[in-house]
């Protein structure tokens, strides 16, 4: 069932601010420095993982002062739900990846299933090198073993929204990162 505007506003009101917007900005500054140190001279292909990474990609690209190209990949497990399901590919760049240094940008590293699949797809497509960056890493176990090369902030294992992360398709535009109340799961 689609949530009402009142439902979404109530979820936002009950949420707990985990990472204020100022801390997100500092994390993005640090991420940019770390990424530039590794990929600054490699003319990387930056892959924005849709839809959540739109916010981090836009904010981070303005901080990366070196030549790069931008494309996107779209693989999803949530589709408006609060729990992940099977992975569904919506768009995979292929010819653009072969022989390139690739940086995959995602909003969050949660279970790692989506990121692992995207990184594997880049390997299969023949990327010269592959790096990954996430704004948020949840502190939890990941059976698939994937880790991001660059991490903005580490947070407790809670359901989050803001800075690209969504709650049932809403609240991606919230400044800062919020944890929803248990009753809203």
N, C-alpha and C positions, 0 to 999 in steps of 0.2 A: 504494500500500500504506500502510495506517495505521501510523504509528510506534508503537512500544511505549513504555511508561513509561521503560524503561531507555534507549531511544534519545533521548528528550526530555531526560532527566537528563544524558546524555553530551553532548548539544549544549550545554546550559546550562553544564556544567563546562568545555568547550573555548572558550566564547565570551569575547570581550574586552569589558570595560566601557568604553563610549565616553563616556557622560554619566552621572555619578553622580546618585543620587536628589536630593541637595541642590541640584545645579545645575538639575535639572528643576524643582524647587520655585521657585528664583529666576527661571527662565525663565517659569513660569506667573504669578508675581507681576508681572513686567514686561509680559507679554502682557495681563493684566487692566488694567493702567494704560493701555496703549496703546489697547486696545479701548474702555475707558471714555471716554477723551479724544475719540474719534471718534463712538461710538454711544451714549454715556451718556444723552443727552436724546431719543433717537429711538424708544424702546420697541421694540427690534428683535425679530424672530423669529429665534431661534437654531436652526439645523438641525444636529443631530449626525449625522455620517456614520457609519452603522453598519458594522461592529461595532467597529472599531478606535478610533473617537473617543469611545466610552463613557467611557474612563478620563480623557481630557483634558477632556471636557465636564463630568463630575462634579467634577473638581478645579478647573476654571476657573469654573464657575457660582458656587461658594462665594466666589470672589474678586470677582465682579461685583456691585457694590452699587448697582444701578439696576434699574428695572422692565424685564422682558423676558419673552418667552414662549418655550417650548421645544417643538420637534417634531423629527422625524428624517427622514432620507432614507437609502435603502439601495440602493447600487449597488456592484457588486463585479467585480473582474477576477481575483482570486486563488483564491477558493474552496478554501483549504487547500493550494494549491501555492506554490512559491517563485518562480514567474514569472507575470506577468500575462497573461491571455488577452483574449477579447472582453468588452466591458462588458455586464453583465446587470443590469437594473433589477429590484429586488425591491419597493421602495415609493417612490413619489414623492408628496409632499404637493402639492396643486394649489391648491385654494381658499384655503388658509392663506397663500399667498405673494403673491397679487395686491395691489398697492399698499403692500406692507410694506418696511421696511428689514430686510434679511436678512443674517445672519452665518452662514456655513457653517463649521463646526468639523470638522477632520479630523485624524487622527493624523499623517499623513506626506504630504509632497509629493515624489513620486518622479518618474515619467515625466510626471505631470500629466494623464493621460488621464481618470481618474475625476473629478478636481476640475474640469477644463474642462467635462466633460459636465454636472456638477451645476450649475455656474455658468450654463451656457447654458440649462439647464432652468428655472432661476430667472428668467432674462431672458424666456424664452418665456412663463412663467406670469405675467409682469407685475410683478415686484418693483420697488419704487420705487428702491431702491439695494441693491447686493450687495457684501458684503465677505467675505473668507475669512481664516481663521486656521488654522495648522497647528502642532503641537508640534514636528515635525521636518521640516527641508528637507534633502534630499540635494543635495550639490554635484555637479551634473551638467547636461548639456544637456537641454532639453525641446523637442522638435520642435513641440509644440502651442503653445509660448510662454506658457503660464499661469504666473503668479507669485502667491503668497499675499500678502495685504495685511499680515498679521501673522505673524511667524515666531518660534517659541520658541528653537530651536537649529538650527544648520547643522552637518551632519556629512558625513564622506566617503561616497562612493557604495559602500556595502556593504549586505549583507542584515542587517536589524536586528530585534530583538525587545525587548519590555519597554514599560511605560507605554502599553499599548494595542496596540502592534505585536506581531504574532504570528509564530511559526514553525510552519507546518503546523497552525494552529488552537490552538497551545499557547503558553505563556510570556507572554501579554499582561499577566499580573499581576506580572511581574518589576519590582522597584523599580530604576529606572535604565534606561538604553538600552544594549543590548549588540549587538555585531557577531558574527555566527556565523563559525566557522572555515570556510575555503574547502572543506574536505573534507565539510562538512555541507550544501552547496548542492544 
